[in-house]
Amino acid sequence: MSSRFILASLLALGSAPVLANTTDQVEEVTVESHEEWGVAAGFRVASIPFDTADSYVTSFIPMVFYRNDWLEINGTEGHITAWKDDSVELNALLRMRFIDLPKSLQNAAGGDTADAGVQLRYGLSEQWHVNLEAMWDLHSRMHSNLTLQGDIYTGDWQIMPNIGLRHKTRKFSEHYFGGIGDSLSSGFDVTAGVDVRYHVYSNLYLLGGAQLTYLDSSVQNSSIIDSDFQSEVFLGFGIFNNPAERGKALDMKSYWRASYGFATPSNMGDILAGNWESDPDDNRMSSLFYGHPIADNLFGYPLDLYFSPGLAWHHKNDEQATGLEYVLSIKAYKTFTWPVRWRLGVGEGLSYVNKITQVEQKEMDEKGYKPSKLLNYIDLSLDVNVGDVFNKPSWDHVWFGYSMHHRSAIFESASQFGRIKGGSNYNTLYLQWDF
């Protein structure tokens, strides 16, 4: 991934309101949750169009979903709406693009990539729309898409068919499909597919999809291509908000969370067992997260859920320069009393660093991997209510706690994370205040 993922993360973080002056007593805030949100995971299986011994490749894909009036994060893509009227909208778009090579080659090739661009969407009806897109990769290699997409609800099913035409420039075709010495021309690919969601129960959904692409004649004549077609299928599951609860009033507040912590070379299991080691290079991190309330239950069980983008600073030391980390996540909290209020929290999402941190580079060097800037993100936390501890009701909006800041690549199972194993962990302490 590139700076385009940073753009999406910054825009998501920018959705947080400016922190207003707080008084000693924070009033209850009631909001209506019209947003759509979810977390999902599944396996993608794709054919390999290149002339290799392997005919297909699989990848495990964790995904975050969130949509409001101007921001949409939809698993492997996201956009910001810059302008819209009743039937037309103009979006700034970021989309992951899979490069389907054999697993053994994906780490050296750098995993998958992402394209950024602009999208003009025109609504034909409530169920159908047309997208016209101009997209560029990190090195300004361009392709364009014209796509007809549907969004059809019938009972517990959501069916999203699509058919599209992609124009690839010569520069794009030669880089992604050409062999040494090949001279390819620009051309058009044709793609047809369908994505589906099935509502099983409450917040549980099953996800699936299939897609078939017919490659243009110039690509078919490449010395490294041995198929006219490329296919893919996806099967997974997700947790989404129940449509019946959209617009429900939530007696929840937004929050800010500021933390400071230290890296550890220990893995997640050792940390949870209280048996972690100190980082000999003393790598440190500060972070700021915003929490936007989206639900107060999951499967009918009382949990507070938030859409939670964040920004982390990896501090400069003798081994590394200052680096930034951008996070998108969904965070859930469970409150219990013993004898004061405590909360357990679990967050899941994606993390992107603009520079590989020293603690991750060191681990990747030991294991012989090329590191990945994009990784899966997990946040595990435990905090206590400061107002309860000091018996000061005016401090009820403040929490103090511990959080494990975890980046990982899911055991070589994910091509978008570079087919690596490992990541980094930070033990952090934080203050979180509701407003």
C-alpha positions as CSV (number, residue, x, y, z in Angstrom):
1,M,0.0,0.0,0.0
2,S,1.0,3.6,-0.4
3,S,0.3,7.1,0.8
4,R,-3.3,6.6,-0.5
5,F,-4.2,4.5,2.5
6,I,-2.9,7.4,4.6
7,L,-5.3,9.7,2.8
8,A,-8.2,7.5,3.6
9,S,-7.2,7.2,7.2
10,L,-6.7,10.9,7.6
11,L,-10.0,11.6,6.1
12,A,-11.6,9.2,8.5
13,L,-9.8,10.8,11.4
14,G,-10.9,14.1,10.1
15,S,-14.5,13.1,10.6
16,A,-13.9,13.5,14.4
17,P,-15.4,16.7,15.7
18,V,-13.2,19.4,17.3
19,L,-12.9,18.8,21.0
20,A,-14.9,21.4,22.8
21,N,-14.2,22.9,26.2
22,T,-15.5,20.6,28.9
23,T,-17.2,21.5,32.1
24,D,-17.0,19.7,35.4
25,Q,-20.2,17.8,34.6
26,V,-20.7,16.3,31.1
27,E,-24.3,16.1,30.0
28,E,-25.7,13.0,28.6
29,V,-25.7,13.0,24.8
30,T,-28.3,11.2,22.8
31,V,-27.4,10.5,19.1
32,E,-29.1,8.6,16.4
33,S,-27.1,5.9,14.7
34,H,-27.9,6.1,11.0
35,E,-24.5,4.9,9.9
36,E,-23.9,1.4,8.5
37,W,-20.9,-0.4,10.1
38,G,-19.4,-3.8,10.2
39,V,-16.3,-6.1,10.5
40,A,-15.9,-9.1,8.3
41,A,-13.3,-11.7,7.2
42,G,-13.1,-14.4,4.6
43,F,-11.1,-16.2,2.0
44,R,-10.5,-15.0,-1.5
45,V,-9.5,-17.6,-4.1
46,A,-8.2,-16.3,-7.5
47,S,-6.8,-17.9,-10.6
48,I,-3.3,-16.9,-11.6
49,P,-3.2,-15.7,-15.2
50,F,0.6,-15.9,-15.3
51,D,2.6,-18.8,-16.7
52,T,3.5,-20.5,-13.4
53,A,3.2,-24.0,-11.9
54,D,0.5,-22.7,-9.5
55,S,-3.0,-22.2,-11.0
56,Y,-4.6,-20.3,-8.1
57,V,-3.8,-18.4,-5.0
58,T,-5.8,-17.9,-1.7
59,S,-5.7,-15.0,0.7
60,F,-7.4,-14.3,4.1
61,I,-9.0,-10.8,4.1
62,P,-10.1,-9.0,7.3
63,M,-12.3,-6.0,6.5
64,V,-13.8,-2.9,8.1
65,F,-17.1,-1.3,6.9
66,Y,-18.5,2.1,7.7
67,R,-20.8,4.5,5.9
68,N,-22.3,7.9,6.7
69,D,-23.4,10.7,4.5
70,W,-20.0,11.5,3.1
71,L,-17.6,8.7,4.1
72,E,-17.8,5.1,3.0
73,I,-15.3,2.3,3.9
74,N,-16.3,-0.8,2.1
75,G,-13.9,-3.6,3.0
76,T,-11.2,-3.3,0.3
77,E,-12.1,0.2,-0.8
78,G,-13.2,3.6,0.5
79,H,-14.3,7.0,-0.7
80,I,-15.0,10.5,0.4
81,T,-17.9,12.3,-1.3
82,A,-16.8,15.7,-2.4
83,W,-20.1,16.8,-3.9
84,K,-23.5,15.3,-4.6
85,D,-27.1,16.1,-5.6
86,D,-30.1,13.8,-6.0
87,S,-28.6,11.4,-8.5
88,V,-24.9,12.4,-9.0
89,E,-22.0,12.3,-6.7
90,L,-18.3,13.0,-7.1
91,N,-15.9,10.9,-4.9
92,A,-12.3,10.7,-4.0
93,L,-11.6,7.0,-4.2
94,L,-9.0,4.5,-2.8
95,R,-9.2,0.8,-3.7
96,M,-7.0,-2.2,-3.0
97,R,-5.9,-4.1,-6.1
98,F,-4.8,-7.7,-5.8
99,I,-1.8,-8.9,-7.7
100,D,-2.4,-12.6,-8.1
101,L,1.0,-14.3,-8.1
102,P,2.0,-17.6,-6.5
103,K,2.3,-17.3,-2.7
104,S,6.0,-18.0,-2.8
105,L,6.6,-14.8,-4.9
106,Q,4.2,-12.4,-3.2
107,N,6.5,-11.2,-0.4
108,A,9.4,-10.5,-2.8
109,A,7.0,-8.6,-5.1
110,G,5.7,-6.5,-2.2
111,G,2.2,-8.0,-1.8
112,D,-0.8,-6.2,-3.3
113,T,-1.2,-2.6,-4.1
114,A,-3.7,0.2,-4.1
115,D,-5.0,2.7,-6.6
116,A,-6.4,6.2,-5.9
117,G,-8.5,8.4,-8.1
118,V,-11.8,10.1,-8.7
119,Q,-15.2,8.5,-9.3
120,L,-18.3,10.0,-10.8
121,R,-21.4,8.0,-9.8
122,Y,-24.8,8.4,-11.4
123,G,-27.9,6.9,-10.0
124,L,-30.2,5.3,-12.5
125,S,-32.7,4.2,-9.9
126,E,-32.8,3.2,-6.2
127,Q,-31.2,-0.2,-7.2
128,W,-28.8,0.7,-10.0
129,H,-26.0,3.1,-10.6
130,V,-23.2,3.7,-13.1
131,N,-19.6,4.5,-12.0
132,L,-17.0,6.3,-14.2
133,E,-13.5,6.2,-12.6
134,A,-10.0,7.4,-13.4
135,M,-7.4,5.6,-11.2
136,W,-3.6,5.8,-10.7
137,D,-1.1,3.6,-8.9
138,L,1.8,5.0,-6.9
139,H,3.9,5.6,-10.0
140,S,1.1,7.3,-12.0
141,R,0.3,4.2,-14.1
142,M,-3.3,4.8,-15.1
143,H,-6.4,2.7,-15.7
144,S,-10.1,3.7,-16.1
145,N,-13.3,1.9,-15.3
146,L,-16.9,2.2,-16.5
147,T,-19.1,0.0,-14.3
148,L,-22.8,-0.8,-14.0
149,Q,-23.7,-1.9,-10.4
150,G,-26.8,-3.0,-8.6
151,D,-27.8,-3.1,-5.0
152,I,-30.9,-5.3,-4.7
153,Y,-32.6,-6.4,-1.4
154,T,-35.0,-9.4,-1.4
155,G,-35.9,-10.8,2.0
156,D,-32.7,-11.6,3.9
157,W,-30.5,-11.3,0.8
158,Q,-28.6,-8.3,-0.5
159,I,-27.5,-9.0,-4.1
160,M,-24.9,-6.7,-5.8
161,P,-24.3,-7.6,-9.5
162,N,-21.8,-5.7,-11.6
163,I,-20.5,-5.6,-15.2
164,G,-17.7,-3.3,-16.2
165,L,-15.1,-2.2,-18.8
166,R,-11.6,-1.4,-17.7
167,H,-9.2,0.5,-20.0
168,K,-5.5,-0.1,-19.2
169,T,-2.8,2.3,-20.5
170,R,0.3,0.8,-22.2
171,K,2.4,1.8,-19.1
172,F,-0.1,0.0,-16.8
173,S,-0.3,-3.1,-18.9
174,E,3.5,-3.5,-19.4
175,H,4.2,-3.1,-15.7
176,Y,1.6,-5.5,-14.3
177,F,1.2,-8.0,-17.2
178,G,4.3,-7.7,-19.4
179,G,7.5,-9.8,-19.4
180,I,11.0,-8.7,-20.0
181,G,11.2,-7.3,-23.6
182,D,7.4,-7.4,-24.1
183,S,5.8,-4.4,-25.8
184,L,2.2,-4.2,-24.9
185,S,-0.5,-1.8,-26.0
186,S,-3.4,-0.2,-24.2
187,G,-6.5,-2.3,-24.1
188,F,-9.9,-3.1,-22.6
189,D,-10.8,-5.8,-20.1
190,V,-14.4,-6.9,-19.5
191,T,-15.5,-8.0,-16.0
192,A,-18.8,-9.4,-14.7
193,G,-19.6,-10.6,-11.2
194,V,-21.8,-10.5,-8.2
195,D,-21.4,-10.0,-4.4
196,V,-24.0,-11.2,-1.9
197,R,-24.8,-10.8,1.8
198,Y,-27.2,-13.1,3.6
199,H,-28.7,-12.1,7.0
200,V,-28.4,-15.2,9.2
201,Y,-29.4,-13.9,12.6
202,S,-29.3,-10.6,14.4
203,N,-25.9,-9.1,13.6
204,L,-24.5,-12.2,11.8
205,Y,-24.2,-12.2,8.0
206,L,-22.6,-14.6,5.4
207,L,-20.7,-13.0,2.5
208,G,-19.9,-14.3,-0.9
209,G,-18.9,-13.2,-4.3
210,A,-17.6,-14.3,-7.7
211,Q,-16.0,-12.4,-10.6
212,L,-14.7,-13.3,-14.1
213,T,-12.5,-11.0,-16.2
214,Y,-11.7,-11.4,-19.9
215,L,-8.2,-9.9,-20.6
216,D,-7.6,-7.8,-23.6
217,S,-5.7,-9.3,-26.7
218,S,-2.5,-7.4,-26.0
219,V,-2.2,-8.9,-22.5
220,Q,-3.1,-12.3,-23.8
221,N,0.0,-12.1,-26.1
222,S,2.3,-11.3,-23.2
223,S,5.2,-13.8,-22.8
224,I,4.3,-14.4,-19.1
225,I,0.5,-14.8,-19.5
226,D,-1.1,-18.2,-20.2
227,S,-4.8,-17.5,-19.8
228,D,-7.4,-15.3,-21.5
229,F,-9.5,-15.1,-18.3
230,Q,-9.0,-14.4,-14.6
231,S,-11.5,-15.5,-12.0
232,E,-12.0,-15.1,-8.3
233,V,-14.4,-16.2,-5.6
234,F,-14.9,-15.0,-2.0
235,L,-16.6,-16.6,1.0
236,G,-16.7,-15.2,4.5
237,F,-18.8,-13.9,7.3
238,G,-19.4,-10.6,9.0
239,I,-20.9,-8.8,11.9
240,F,-23.0,-5.8,10.8
241,N,-25.5,-3.5,12.3
242,N,-29.1,-4.8,12.0
243,P,-31.0,-2.7,9.5
244,A,-33.9,-2.6,11.9
245,E,-31.8,-0.7,14.4
246,R,-30.5,2.1,12.1
247,G,-31.8,5.4,13.4
248,K,-32.0,4.1,16.9
249,A,-31.3,6.7,19.6
250,L,-28.0,5.9,21.5
251,D,-27.3,7.3,25.0
252,M,-23.6,7.2,24.3
253,K,-20.9,9.8,24.0
254,S,-18.0,10.2,21.6
255,Y,-14.5,10.0,23.1
256,W,-10.9,11.0,22.7
257,R,-8.2,8.6,23.9
258,A,-4.5,9.7,24.4
259,S,-1.9,7.0,25.1
260,Y,1.8,6.5,25.6
261,G,3.7,3.2,25.6
262,F,6.7,1.0,24.9
263,A,7.4,-1.7,22.3
264,T,8.0,-5.3,23.4
265,P,9.5,-8.2,21.4
266,S,7.1,-10.6,23.2
267,N,4.1,-12.0,21.3
268,M,0.4,-11.5,22.2
269,G,0.1,-14.7,24.2
270,D,3.1,-13.8,26.5
271,I,1.8,-10.3,27.0
272,L,-1.7,-11.5,28.0
273,A,0.0,-13.9,30.5
274,G,1.9,-11.0,32.0
275,N,5.2,-12.5,30.8
276,W,6.6,-9.9,28.4
277,E,10.1,-8.6,27.8
278,S,11.3,-5.1,27.5
279,D,12.4,-3.8,24.1
280,P,16.2,-3.5,24.2
281,D,16.1,-0.6,21.7
282,D,13.5,1.3,23.9
283,N,11.1,2.0,21.0
284,R,8.2,4.2,22.2
285,M,4.8,5.3,20.8
286,S,2.1,8.0,21.5
287,S,-1.3,7.8,20.0
288,L,-4.6,9.6,19.8
289,F,-7.9,7.9,18.9
290,Y,-11.4,9.2,18.3
291,G,-14.4,7.1,19.1
292,H,-17.8,7.7,17.3
293,P,-20.7,5.7,18.8
294,I,-22.4,3.4,16.4
295,A,-24.3,0.7,18.5
296,D,-25.2,-0.2,22.1
297,N,-25.6,-3.9,21.7
298,L,-24.4,-6.9,19.7
299,F,-26.6,-9.9,19.2
300,G,-28.9,-8.4,21.8
301,Y,-26.0,-8.3,24.4
302,P,-25.2,-4.9,25.9
303,L,-21.9,-3.7,24.4
304,D,-20.9,-0.2,23.4
305,L,-19.5,-0.1,19.9
306,Y,-17.5,2.7,18.2
307,F,-16.0,3.6,14.9
308,S,-12.5,4.5,16.0
309,P,-9.9,6.0,13.7
310,G,-6.5,6.8,15.2
311,L,-3.1,8.3,14.7
312,A,0.1,7.1,16.3
313,W,3.5,8.7,16.5
314,H,6.5,6.3,16.6
315,H,9.2,8.4,18.4
316,K,12.7,9.0,17.1
317,N,15.6,7.2,18.7
318,D,19.1,6.0,17.7
319,E,17.6,3.2,15.6
320,Q,14.7,4.9,13.7
321,A,13.4,8.3,12.6
322,T,9.9,9.5,13.7
323,G,7.1,7.7,11.9
324,L,3.4,7.9,11.7
325,E,0.8,5.2,11.9
326,Y,-2.8,5.4,10.7
327,V,-5.5,3.1,12.1
328,L,-9.1,2.4,11.1
329,S,-11.0,0.1,13.5
330,I,-14.3,-0.9,15.2
331,K,-14.0,-0.9,19.0
332,A,-16.3,-2.7,21.4
333,Y,-16.5,-2.2,25.2
334,K,-18.2,-4.2,28.0
335,T,-18.7,-2.5,31.3
336,F,-18.8,-4.3,34.6
337,T,-18.7,-3.2,38.3
338,W,-16.1,-4.6,40.8
339,P,-16.7,-2.6,43.0
340,V,-16.2,0.4,40.7
341,R,-16.8,0.5,37.0
342,W,-14.4,-1.3,34.7
343,R,-14.4,-1.9,31.0
344,L,-12.9,-4.6,28.7
345,G,-12.4,-3.5,25.2
346,V,-11.6,-5.2,21.9
347,G,-10.9,-3.4,18.6
348,E,-10.3,-4.8,15.1
349,G,-9.2,-3.0,12.0
350,L,-6.3,-2.0,9.7
351,S,-3.0,-0.2,10.4
352,Y,-0.7,1.6,8.0
353,V,2.8,3.0,8.8
354,N,4.5,5.5,6.6
355,K,7.9,4.1,7.7
356,I,8.6,0.6,8.9
357,T,9.3,0.7,12.6
358,Q,12.6,-0.6,13.9
359,V,11.0,-3.3,16.0
360,E,9.2,-4.7,13.0
361,Q,12.2,-4.4,10.7
362,K,14.3,-6.3,13.2
363,E,11.8,-9.1,13.4
364,M,11.4,-9.3,9.6
365,D,15.2,-9.3,9.1
366,E,15.5,-12.3,11.5
367,K,12.7,-14.2,9.7
368,G,13.9,-13.3,6.2
369,Y,10.8,-11.3,5.1
370,K,10.3,-8.1,3.3
371,P,8.2,-6.0,5.8
372,S,4.7,-4.6,5.0
373,K,3.5,-1.2,5.8
374,L,-0.2,-2.4,5.9
375,L,-1.1,-4.9,8.6
376,N,-4.1,-6.1,10.6
377,Y,-4.7,-4.2,13.8
378,I,-6.0,-5.4,17.2
379,D,-6.6,-3.3,20.3
380,L,-7.1,-5.0,23.6
381,S,-7.8,-2.8,26.6
382,L,-8.9,-2.7,30.3
383,D,-9.7,0.6,32.0
384,V,-11.4,1.9,35.1
385,N,-13.6,4.9,35.7
386,V,-11.7,7.7,37.4
387,G,-14.8,9.3,38.9
388,D,-15.7,6.1,40.7
389,V,-12.1,5.6,42.0
390,F,-11.9,9.0,43.5
391,N,-15.7,9.3,44.3
392,K,-16.0,12.4,42.2
393,P,-19.1,12.3,39.9
394,S,-17.7,15.3,37.9
395,W,-14.9,12.9,36.7
396,D,-17.3,10.2,35.5
397,H,-16.5,11.0,31.9
398,V,-12.8,10.1,32.4
399,W,-11.3,6.6,32.2
400,F,-7.7,5.4,32.9
401,G,-6.4,2.2,31.4
402,Y,-4.1,-0.2,29.7
403,S,-4.1,-1.1,26.0
404,M,-2.1,-3.5,23.8
405,H,-1.5,-2.0,20.4
406,H,-1.0,-4.9,18.1
407,R,0.0,-5.1,14.4
408,S,0.2,-8.5,12.7
409,A,0.1,-10.2,9.3
410,I,-2.0,-13.2,10.2
411,F,0.6,-16.0,9.7
412,E,1.4,-15.6,6.0
413,S,-2.2,-16.0,5.1
414,A,-2.8,-12.5,3.6
415,S,-1.4,-11.4,0.3
416,Q,-2.3,-7.7,1.1
417,F,0.0,-7.9,4.1
418,G,2.9,-9.2,2.1
419,R,2.7,-12.9,3.1
420,I,4.6,-12.4,6.3
421,K,4.4,-13.7,9.8
422,G,4.8,-11.3,12.7
423,G,4.4,-7.6,13.4
424,S,4.8,-5.6,16.6
425,N,3.3,-5.0,20.0
426,Y,3.2,-2.0,22.3
427,N,2.1,-1.9,25.9
428,T,0.4,1.5,26.5
429,L,-1.3,3.5,29.2
430,Y,-4.0,5.9,28.3
431,L,-6.6,8.5,29.5
432,Q,-9.9,8.5,27.7
433,W,-12.5,11.1,28.1
434,D,-16.1,11.2,26.9
435,F,-17.7,14.3,25.5
